[in-house]
Amino acid sequence: MALKKQFSSFEEMLSASTVPVLVDFYATWCGPCQMMSPILEQVGTQMRSRVQVVKIDTDKYPGIASKYGIQSLPTLVLFKKSQPIEKFEGAMQASQLMQRLNLLI
C-alpha cells in the first residue's frame, strides 16, 4: 500500500525507512500513472515487509523530480540506504515489477 505521509524533507523520509523505498513519481493528469496506482497498491501490500511504496506528485514537488532526473511519467525509483539504485520508466504489470524488485532487494 502506498503511504500518504507528511515529511519535512524527502531525504528525512528516505533515511527514516528501515527497508528500501520505491518512489512513484507521478502526476494527477498522467493516464499511465493512474493505471499504476492499483499495481503499486498490490506490490506494496504483497511486499510490505521488504519495501515501502511512496508516491511523489511531480507537480507539487518539482525540485525532487528534477534532482533525480525524472523526465517521463510514471517513473519509479528504488532507494536503498537513501541512495537511488534503480529507475523504472513507464507502466508495467505487478508481476513484472515484483520480479524486478526481488532481484534488487
C-alpha positions as CSV (number, residue, x, y, z in Angstrom):
1,M,0.0,0.0,0.0
2,A,1.3,3.5,-0.9
3,L,1.6,5.7,2.1
4,K,0.4,9.3,2.3
5,K,2.6,10.9,4.9
6,Q,3.8,14.3,5.6
7,F,7.5,14.7,5.9
8,S,9.7,17.7,6.5
9,S,12.2,16.6,3.8
10,F,12.4,13.9,1.2
11,E,15.8,12.9,2.5
12,E,14.5,12.6,6.0
13,M,11.8,10.2,4.8
14,L,14.3,8.1,3.0
15,S,16.7,7.9,5.9
16,A,13.9,7.0,8.4
17,S,12.9,3.9,6.4
18,T,14.2,0.6,7.6
19,V,13.5,-1.0,4.2
20,P,14.2,0.1,0.6
21,V,11.8,2.8,-0.6
22,L,10.1,2.6,-4.0
23,V,9.1,6.1,-5.0
24,D,6.4,6.6,-7.7
25,F,7.0,9.9,-9.4
26,Y,3.6,10.7,-10.9
27,A,1.1,13.5,-11.9
28,T,-2.6,13.5,-11.5
29,W,-3.1,14.3,-15.2
30,C,-1.0,11.3,-16.3
31,G,-3.1,8.4,-17.6
32,P,-0.4,5.7,-17.3
33,C,0.3,7.0,-13.8
34,Q,-3.4,6.3,-12.9
35,M,-3.1,2.8,-14.3
36,M,-0.1,2.2,-12.0
37,S,-2.0,3.1,-8.8
38,P,-3.7,-0.3,-8.2
39,I,-0.5,-2.1,-9.3
40,L,1.6,-0.2,-6.7
41,E,-1.1,-0.9,-4.1
42,Q,-0.8,-4.6,-4.9
43,V,3.0,-4.5,-4.8
44,G,3.1,-2.5,-1.6
45,T,0.7,-5.0,0.1
46,Q,2.5,-8.1,-1.1
47,M,6.0,-6.8,-0.4
48,R,5.1,-4.9,2.7
49,S,7.9,-6.2,4.9
50,R,10.5,-5.7,2.2
51,V,9.8,-2.4,0.5
52,Q,7.9,0.8,1.3
53,V,6.0,2.4,-1.6
54,V,5.8,6.2,-1.6
55,K,4.1,8.5,-4.2
56,I,5.5,11.9,-5.1
57,D,3.4,14.3,-7.2
58,T,5.9,15.9,-9.6
59,D,3.6,19.0,-9.9
60,K,3.8,19.6,-6.2
61,Y,7.4,18.6,-5.8
62,P,9.2,19.6,-9.0
63,G,12.5,20.1,-7.2
64,I,12.6,16.5,-6.0
65,A,11.7,15.3,-9.5
66,S,14.4,17.4,-11.1
67,K,17.0,16.3,-8.6
68,Y,16.5,12.7,-9.6
69,G,16.3,13.4,-13.3
70,I,12.6,12.4,-13.8
71,Q,11.8,13.2,-17.4
72,S,8.9,10.9,-18.1
73,L,5.9,9.7,-16.1
74,P,5.4,7.4,-14.4
75,T,8.9,6.8,-13.2
76,L,9.7,4.6,-10.2
77,V,13.0,5.0,-8.4
78,L,14.2,2.4,-5.9
79,F,16.2,3.9,-3.0
80,K,18.3,1.7,-0.7
81,K,20.0,3.4,2.3
82,S,18.8,6.8,0.9
83,Q,20.6,6.3,-2.4
84,P,18.8,5.7,-5.8
85,I,19.8,2.3,-7.1
86,E,17.4,1.7,-9.9
87,K,15.0,3.6,-12.1
88,F,11.9,2.1,-13.9
89,E,10.2,4.2,-16.5
90,G,6.7,3.6,-17.8
91,A,3.8,1.5,-16.7
92,M,4.3,-2.2,-16.0
93,Q,2.4,-5.2,-14.6
94,A,2.6,-6.0,-10.9
95,S,4.3,-9.4,-11.5
96,Q,6.9,-7.7,-13.7
97,L,7.6,-5.0,-11.1
98,M,7.8,-7.5,-8.2
99,Q,10.2,-9.7,-10.3
100,R,12.5,-6.8,-10.9
101,L,12.3,-5.7,-7.2
102,N,13.1,-9.2,-6.0
103,L,16.4,-9.0,-7.9
104,L,17.3,-5.7,-6.2
105,I,16.2,-6.1,-2.6
